Amino acid sequence: MVFPVSFGWIQVLIAVLAIGAIALLVTALFKARKVGFKVLAGRGAGAISLIFVAVVILWITTLLQTFLGLTGEIKAAHIVTTPVAGQEHLMDVDLTLYGDKDHDEQHLKYQVEGDMWVLQADIVELEPWVNALGFNSGYKVTRIYGQRLDGIATKQNQIFLNGGDGDFFKDMKNETWYTKPFVRSAYGNAVIATGGSYDVFISRDAIKTRPA
């Protein structure tokens, strides 16, 4: 399961401002014991101003980060499908699953029965306030299979990717993974498209695709 993190300079700035405000207040309290509360009043006003600035920046950043969390996408895969010459309802599939620092990029090739391809993923949807901290919803691409345009069921079994999703659904049923109040929901989600070249994206709550 991949949980992308977006942590930029604005979060660093907020942390520096908060630490500076706390340090200023602590310094003022210690010095007030020695020279009286006039020092506390002077240094406290500066600390309060610094805290106010930090809170305003945090509020603005939270709004921006929430917006990015709701609208942002992670490019998870690229897929190219072509009909097999002389064969009905059969496609060659060239699939690239993009990696990250903990997962290698994968280049996979399959023959899939059907006229449309289906790519399925496990989605762990986080609460909006968690997205606001820079954490994106978790995902794992787990299955690929085909469907026929005429609605007739294919005879080919689904192909597991990344070790499949059996443990995910087992854990979801037993709620062993469920870490309230961070997780809003978890489920399997799939995207379906006809042949061609596509990029596949993971949003906050779904897997989706667009022609490449």
N, C-alpha and C positions, 0 to 999 in steps of 0.2 A: 504494500500500500504506500502510495506517494502522497505526502502532505507538503506541497510547495509553500515556501515562506517568502514574503515580500517585506524586507526590512531595509529602509533607506535612511538618507541623511536626516530627514525630519524627525524620525524616532530618536536618533542619536542626539540631536539638538534638544529635544524635550527632556531626555534623560539627563543631559548636562545641566539644563536649567533647573530641573528638580533637585539634583544633587547640590547645586550651588545655593539654592534657596534654603535647603535644610541645613547646610553647613553654616550659612550666614545666621540662621536662627540659633543654632547650637552655640556658635561663637558669642552671639549677643547675650545669651542666657548665662554663660560662664563669666563673661566680663561684667555683667550686671551685678553679680555677687560681690565683685571687688570695688567697683566704682559707682554703683547705684543704677537705678532704672532709667536715668537720662540716656545712658549708652544704649540700653535696650530699646528705648523709644526711637533713637536715631537709626540704629542698625535694624530694628524690627520693621520699621517702615520700608527700608530697602528690601528686606527679605520678603515682606508681604507683596511689594510691587513685583518682585521677581517671580513669586509664586503665581500671582495674578496673570503675568505674561505667559508663564508656562501653562497655566490652565486654559487660557485663550488659545494658545497654539495647539494644545492637546485636543481641544474641542474641534477646531478647524481640521486638524489632521484626522481625527476620528471620523468626521463627516466625509472627508476625501477618501480615507481608507475604506470606509463602509461602501461608498459608491464604487470604488475599484473592486472591492470584494464581490459586490453584487453583479458587476458588469464584466469583470475580468475573465480571461480565458487562458488556459494552458494548452499549448500545442502538444498533443500526446502521440499522434501517429500520422503516417502518410500511407495511403493505400492506392494501388493501381490494379484495376481488373480488366481483363480482355477475354472475350469469348474464345473457347478452344475451337480451332478450325475443324469443320466437319462433325462437330458434336453439338447436340441440342442441350440446352440447360446445363452447361458446364463452363466454368470460368477459371482462368489462371489468375491467381492472386499474388501480388507482390506487396508485402506488408512491412512497413518500418515502424517499430515502436521506439519512440525517443526515450532516452535515459536521463538520469540526473547524477549527482555526485555519488549516490549509493546504488545506482542501477545502470548497467551497460545498455547501450543502444542495440536493438535487435533488428536484423534483416531476415525476413522469413518469406518462404514461397510455398503456396499450396494450390491444389486444384479443389474448387468448391462447386458442389452441385447447386444449380439454380440460376436465375436471371438477375437476382439482386443479392448483394452482400449485406450481412448483418454483423456489426461489431458491438460486443457487449462489455460493460464495465461495472465494477462495484463502485458505488459512490457513498462516501461518508460526508454528509452535509453538516457543516458547522453552524453554530449560532452566529447571527450577524455581528454580535459584539466581539466574537473571536476573530471573524474576518477583519474587523476594524483594527485588530492588533497586528495584522499583517499575515495571518495564517489563512491559506486557501484550503478549500474542501479537499479531502483525500480521495484518491481514485486508484483503481487497478484495472487495466484492460485484461479480460479473462477469457473471452470466447469469440470465435468467428465461425460463421456458418452461412448457408445460402437459403434463399427462398425463391420459389417459382412465381412468375407473374400470373399464371393461370390458377394459382391457389392450390395446386396439387402438392401434397407433402413430399419433401425430398426423402431419399433413403439413406443419405449420408449422415453419420453422427456429427455432432458439433465438435469443433476442434478447440481444445483447451489452450490458453495462453498464460504465461507467467505462473504456471502451476495450478491453474483453475481457481474456482471460487468456493469449493466445498467447505473449507474451514470458515470462510467469511459468513456464509449463511448459517452454519452450525453455531458460530459464536453469536450471530445476530439473534438467533432463536433463543439461545441461553442467556443473552444479554451480558456475556462475559466481557465484551469490548466496550459496553455502553458507559461513557464517562460524563454523565450529566454534571454540570449544566453546559458542557462544551459542545456536545453533539446534538443536533436537531433531529436527524433521522439518518438511516442507512438503508440502501436498497440496490438492486440491480437495475441498470438502465441500458438501453440499446439504441443504436442508430441504424437506419436502413436506407440504402441508396442503390441505384442501378449502376451499370458498369461505367468506368471512367477513372479519372485521377482525382483524388480528394485529399484534403487535409482534415484531420480529425482533432477536435478540441474538447476539453473538459471545462465546463463552466462551474459556477457555484453549486449547481444541483442537477447537471445533466451532461451527457455526452452528445456532441453534435458534429456536423460535417458541412464543409463547403467545397465546391469544385476548386482544385488547385490551379 
